[in-house]
Amino acid sequence: GRSAPDAKQYANYKDLLADENVEAVVIATPSHQHKEIVQDALKAGKHVYCEAPLASTIEDAKAVAMAAHQHPKQYFQAGLQFRSDPQRDFLVDYVRTGAWGQTVSARSQWHKKTSWKRAAPTNEREKEINWRLDKNLSTGLIGEIGIHQLDAKSWFLGKRPQAITGIGSTVLWKDGRSEPDTVQINLEYEGGIHAGFDITLCNSFDTDYEMYYGTDAALMVRGSQAWMFKEADAPMLGWEVYAKKDTFFKEVGIYLVANATKLTTVTGSGEEDAKDNPYNDTPLYYALENFVHNAYVHQSGVEDFIAGFGDEDEEVLREYLVELEGSKKPAANYKHGYEANVIACKAHEAILGNKRIEIPSELFELA
């Protein structure tokens, strides 16, 4: 490709897996093709980064996750990019301190006016490359695009949804696709907490963001930046008096930046702060960077273990590798990937049926 013109190319992925010089692979094929490639890659001894969703069905996603579990010598990372984003990783720790008080609700959106359809020279090729528009091959907008924000909700709230209500319709792109171009869902969590999420290919206003509401504050996340909006009766934390603030219509938000002094930047406009923010790369950049680092740490650990204890007992190896987690950078594992896949598939089912679906807790279990 243009980004790596000297990279070796393969007509068949199995030839790549047979290459002993290849230590790790990134799987970014259509979702319904992930399972077989992941299984083959792990069997070939390759470390694997599999983009999210892991698969287009819950059954295939479970097969992917179980394959990762059954190959402890290989490092597996699910492509839930937000889990590697330094800003969000910092924010989750911050939220765990009780900064927003009791959780009330959440909502998010992804808006971009685009057909999501690619041109092709033949009808057959057009069908192949536009698999995302086929409800039998795709998890739709909610899974192929929304899975990252779906996972962020579970991560930030520390809960998995118990039920999902979905609706969807084709408003603009009436070209024979079986996937709606506009969808909305409502997720229900323990304790009466609800989270809304809407995605559309028909309008670009306000792009994408996430909002979390608590009894003491609200949290807004946009790209690599975040703001906290405190309630008037919220307890003082002390440092916010000196923090930089931005105005959003009638609201004042305290600017939050990972690892900055007093949890904030100190001066300048939002645009200036963004330039000074050391974490301005995309979540995908950090996810892939962390994958390379973690695969190296993992492989070194496996080699050290085998040199000292042999490779007969995989359970002891797993216990040994747990001790290395502190040396790895933030990333989504196969369990995170599977749980997010369950939510995405159930949301997709709810959208296509315009109905409410309950999610039994045992569906999230791999065993």
Backbone hydrogen bonds, N-H to C=O, Kabsch-Sander energy under -0.5 kcal/mol:
donor,donor_aa,acceptor,acceptor_aa,energy
4,A,1,G,-0.5
7,A,4,A,-1.9
15,D,12,N,-1.4
16,L,12,N,-1.1
17,L,13,Y,-2.1
18,A,14,K,-1.2
19,D,15,D,-0.5
19,D,16,L,-1.3
20,E,18,A,-0.6
22,V,19,D,-1.5
23,E,21,N,-0.6
25,V,47,H,-2.6
27,I,25,V,-0.5
27,I,49,Y,-3.3
28,A,26,V,-0.7
33,Q,30,P,-2.3
34,H,31,S,-1.4
37,I,33,Q,-1.1
38,V,34,H,-2.9
39,Q,35,K,-2.5
40,D,36,E,-2.4
41,A,37,I,-2.6
42,L,38,V,-2.5
43,K,39,Q,-2.1
44,A,40,D,-1.6
45,G,42,L,-1.6
46,K,41,A,-2.4
47,H,23,E,-2.3
48,V,75,Y,-2.7
49,Y,25,V,-2.4
50,C,48,V,-0.6
50,C,77,Q,-2.3
51,E,27,I,-2.2
51,E,49,Y,-0.6
52,A,79,G,-0.7
61,A,57,T,-2.1
62,K,58,I,-2.4
63,A,59,E,-1.8
64,V,60,D,-2.2
65,A,61,A,-2.5
66,M,62,K,-2.8
67,A,63,A,-1.9
68,A,64,V,-2.0
69,H,65,A,-2.1
70,Q,66,M,-2.2
71,H,68,A,-1.0
74,Q,71,H,-1.7
77,Q,48,V,-2.7
78,A,332,A,-1.9
79,G,50,C,-2.8
80,L,78,A,-1.4
81,Q,79,G,-1.5
83,R,80,L,-1.6
84,S,81,Q,-2.1
85,D,81,Q,-0.6
85,D,82,F,-0.9
89,D,85,D,-2.6
90,F,86,P,-2.2
91,L,87,Q,-2.4
92,V,88,R,-2.5
93,D,89,D,-1.5
94,Y,90,F,-2.2
95,V,91,L,-3.1
96,R,92,V,-2.0
97,T,93,D,-0.5
97,T,94,Y,-1.2
98,G,95,V,-2.3
99,A,94,Y,-0.8
101,G,98,G,-1.6
104,V,213,Y,-3.2
105,S,213,Y,-1.4
106,A,194,H,-1.6
107,R,211,M,-2.3
108,S,196,G,-1.5
109,Q,209,Y,-1.9
110,W,198,D,-1.8
111,H,207,T,-1.2
112,K,200,T,-2.0
114,T,112,K,-1.0
114,T,201,L,-1.3
126,E,122,T,-2.3
127,K,123,N,-2.1
128,E,124,E,-1.7
129,I,125,R,-2.5
130,N,126,E,-1.3
131,W,128,E,-0.9
133,L,130,N,-1.8
134,D,131,W,-1.7
135,K,133,L,-0.6
137,L,134,D,-1.9
138,S,134,D,-2.2
143,G,139,T,-1.0
143,G,140,G,-0.7
144,E,140,G,-3.2
145,I,141,L,-1.4
146,G,141,L,-2.6
147,I,143,G,-0.6
148,H,145,I,-0.8
150,L,146,G,-2.5
151,D,147,I,-2.5
152,A,148,H,-1.9
153,K,149,Q,-1.6
154,S,150,L,-1.5
155,W,151,D,-2.5
156,F,152,A,-3.2
157,L,153,K,-2.7
158,G,154,S,-1.4
159,K,154,S,-0.8
162,Q,188,E,-3.5
163,A,188,E,-1.2
164,I,357,I,-2.7
165,T,186,N,-2.3
166,G,355,K,-2.1
167,I,184,Q,-2.4
169,S,182,T,-2.2
171,V,169,S,-0.8
174,K,172,L,-1.8
175,D,173,W,-1.6
178,S,133,L,-1.9
179,E,133,L,-1.0
181,D,169,S,-0.7
182,T,169,S,-1.5
183,V,199,I,-2.9
184,Q,167,I,-2.4
185,I,197,F,-2.5
186,N,165,T,-2.3
187,L,195,A,-3.1
188,E,163,A,-2.8
189,Y,193,I,-3.2
192,G,189,Y,-1.0
193,I,189,Y,-0.7
194,H,104,V,-0.6
195,A,187,L,-2.1
196,G,106,A,-2.1
197,F,185,I,-1.9
198,D,108,S,-1.6
199,I,183,V,-2.4
200,T,110,W,-1.9
201,L,181,D,-2.4
207,T,204,S,-1.9
209,Y,109,Q,-1.4
210,E,221,V,-2.1
211,M,107,R,-3.1
212,Y,219,L,-2.3
213,Y,105,S,-3.0
214,G,217,A,-2.1
215,T,102,Q,-1.8
216,D,100,W,-2.4
217,A,100,W,-1.2
218,A,229,F,-2.3
219,L,212,Y,-3.0
220,M,227,W,-2.7
221,V,210,E,-2.7
222,R,225,Q,-2.7
225,Q,222,R,-2.5
226,A,256,L,-0.8
227,W,220,M,-2.2
228,M,254,I,-2.2
229,F,218,A,-2.9
230,K,228,M,-0.6
231,E,216,D,-2.9
234,A,231,E,-1.6
239,W,237,L,-0.9
241,V,238,G,-1.1
242,Y,239,W,-1.4
243,A,239,W,-0.5
244,K,265,T,-1.3
246,D,253,G,-2.6
248,F,251,E,-3.3
249,F,247,T,-0.5
250,K,248,F,-0.5
251,E,248,F,-2.7
253,G,246,D,-3.5
253,G,251,E,-0.5
254,I,228,M,-3.4
255,Y,244,K,-2.3
255,Y,253,G,-0.6
256,L,226,A,-2.8
257,V,263,L,-1.5
260,A,257,V,-1.6
263,L,260,A,-2.1
264,T,261,T,-2.0
273,D,269,S,-2.7
274,A,270,G,-2.2
275,K,271,E,-1.6
276,D,272,E,-1.8
277,N,273,D,-1.7
286,Y,282,T,-1.8
287,A,283,P,-2.5
288,L,284,L,-2.5
289,E,285,Y,-2.5
290,N,286,Y,-2.8
291,F,287,A,-1.7
292,V,288,L,-2.0
293,H,289,E,-1.9
294,N,290,N,-3.2
295,A,291,F,-2.6
296,Y,292,V,-1.7
297,V,293,H,-2.3
298,H,294,N,-2.9
299,Q,295,A,-2.7
300,S,296,Y,-2.5
301,G,297,V,-2.1
302,V,298,H,-2.4
303,E,299,Q,-2.5
304,D,300,S,-2.3
305,F,301,G,-2.4
306,I,302,V,-2.6
307,A,303,E,-2.1
308,G,304,D,-1.5
309,F,305,F,-3.4
310,G,305,F,-0.5
310,G,306,I,-1.7
314,E,312,E,-0.8
317,L,313,D,-1.6
318,R,314,E,-2.4
319,E,315,E,-2.0
320,Y,316,V,-2.3
321,L,317,L,-2.6
322,V,318,R,-1.6
323,E,319,E,-0.9
323,E,320,Y,-0.7
324,L,321,L,-1.4
325,E,322,V,-1.5
327,S,324,L,-2.2
328,K,324,L,-0.5
328,K,325,E,-1.3
332,A,78,A,-0.6
337,G,333,N,-2.3
338,Y,334,Y,-2.3
339,E,335,K,-2.6
340,A,336,H,-2.4
341,N,337,G,-1.7
342,V,338,Y,-2.2
343,I,339,E,-1.9
344,A,340,A,-2.5
345,C,341,N,-2.7
346,K,342,V,-2.4
347,A,343,I,-2.4
348,H,344,A,-2.4
349,E,345,C,-2.2
350,A,346,K,-2.2
351,I,347,A,-2.4
352,L,348,H,-2.5
353,G,349,E,-1.6
354,N,350,A,-0.8
354,N,351,I,-0.8
355,K,350,A,-2.0
357,I,164,I,-3.1
359,I,162,Q,-3.2
363,L,360,P,-1.9
364,F,361,S,-1.5
365,E,362,E,-1.2
